[in-house]
Amino acid sequence: MGNNISSNAGPAGGSPPPEPLMQQQQHGDGNKSSSSPKEPGKVWNWKNVNVKQTNIGDAARIRKENTEEAWQKVLKWEALRGNKSGDLRLKSFVGKENDLSPRARIRSWFGYELPFDRHDWIVDRCGKKEVRYVIDYYHGKVDVRPAMDSAANAWVRMRATCKRWKSDLIEILNASD
């Protein structure tokens, strides 16, 4: 079961998600925890992660950086869809640390590492539509993409894949010259 938290924060535009969303997460047991150094270790206690008191500040910083990187990638996906209004906000997220995304599961079959965490974010587009994004957190990498739960999301992911393949092919051809 995932952990859910919601926000009534205003538009995020090109900025990272609202700070309260980055610092608090509600867990299945009803407890809230914070990644703030002011409340050492609570966010990791429910995951049974042993983080030394001296490392709490670093861990909170890394978590914040990962969240900011994920938000920037959401903005890139939205730009690919043609959404340039910037009037986006993170409505809610659900922590699904025990659920592998289909992509992570398939990648693991080919020997790639498993993510250490997963979130599903619900992004509100100007109050007109909500879009779910799947975020897999790996050591040193954040993999963000729209969920494959609509034809529009499938289409934008196919377009992105074709662009990436085209770019890779051009790079290979240029390297062989």
Beta strands, then each sheet from edge to edge (+ up, - down):
strand 1: 3-6
strand 2: 24-26
strand 3: 32-34
strand 4: 88-95
strand 5: 117-125
strand 6: 129-138
strand 7: 141-146
sheet 1: 1+ 4- 5+ 6- 7+
sheet 2: 2+ 3-
end
